[in-house]
Amino acid sequence: MRLSQYFLPTLRENPSEAQIVSHRLMLRAGMVRQSSAGIYSWLPLGHRVLKKVEQIVREEQDRSGAQELLMPTIQPAELWRESGRYDDYGKEMLRITDRHEREMLYGPTNEELITEIVRATVKSYRDLPKNLYHIQWKFRDEVRPRFGVMRGREFLMKDNYSFDLDAKAARHSYNKMFIAYLRTFARMGLKAIPMRADTGPIGGDLSHEFQILADTGESAVFVDKSFLDVDLLNISVDYDDQAAVQKVVDDCTRFYAATDEKHDAEQGAKLGDRLVSARGIEVGHIFYFGTKYSAPLKATVAGANGETITLEMGSYGIGVSRLVGAIIEASHDANGIIWPDSVAPFDIGLVNLRSGDAKCDAAAGEFYARLQKAGKAVLYDDRSESAGAKFATMDLIGLPWQAVIGPRGVAAGKVEIKRRATGEKLELPTDEALAKLIG
Ligand code: 5CA
């Protein structure tokens, strides 16, 4: 993509409404634009990152055996009356009346809707287990939307729902998601710590939140310092091996880690100075709630002997749009964003230091074509701006690699490449620079 043609409305100044760094940088890098409180448009650069994050989430869901579907954003109120949550949800739920005076709502979550789909279609124990997910916009009329996409009113969530015949199988479904979450966040370069958590309006008694430690986090969290050194980034397991899956979960949950609501001061005190009190960003939350929805909604199947079995359920959420902000909170410096390779909107930013100069244009144009041919996503700054402005833009938008072509390099047959994360620069002959970037 040529930057001269790309829609990248960057800001030079810090927007006054942004209180935290990720919000500031997302606005300055032209990733999002607020349309009303807590509701955002995703501009091309932000949209590319959102799609990358979504795709990692999708791949790890698929790997765990979950199946993707897509449910609507607008739901009928009557289903929520069946579960008893229509009144409980209060003002956070956006209620809508259609032209026939039917009560509808913009879904804040989907337990009722998915349970209705399963109860209407799954009739026999032979059809279970099932784990179904979608990646869809949610609406919660939060009292205080803030911090940009971190606490929005409209936000993108991956939510899935497991259906099992008994508690043991349901626990296995829960454990698989626990591991899928660790893998998902690790692939985004994040260390997400699973913590015992409160279940709030979703319900149930087994629940973990996945928290990224960051000073700007909204949750107060408590964690055993030893846990921070455990390698959560390289977990691999055969999902069908129940015992192996349980062992990974046990290994991760043997350390003390709890959110504020679940924190047990007495237990925490036993850790002495190993107890770390910090702030966290909740990027995922998983729940096991048994028959809380299947019983009132009558989601049952016939068992092997014709008996009626009420389904055991869990639900699992990842804040896809929140993650874009969380990744920036975890990875930035004074000059801007530092994208991990896996979620970067482009792999390489190519800077032509003297656009309009025939030799530079030819060299940069050819380098651009060769990178693209090798399958790299390249943002080519071909504008006639100053070198300083071009470098500032590249550092701000945080692409993992920068490649710089100028008159001196062209004369010497060299290209300078810079790794955004470390600032390390190398001046290499063109072919070597290309090989290094193609990796
Ligand atoms: N039904 C369950 C699991 S599918 C559920 O809704 N869980 S949740 O309420 O914990 O939300 C799941 C995830 O969505 C959270 O962990 C968080 O990362 C994200 N999330 C929740 N509220 C917001 C919000 N207002 N803005 C951005 N992300 C949010």
Residues whose N, C-alpha, C, O or C-beta is under 5 A from the ligand:
A	BS01	5CA	P108 T109 V149 M150 R151 G152 F155 M157 K158 D159 N160 I202 E282 V283 G284 H285 S315 Y316 G317 I318 G319 R322
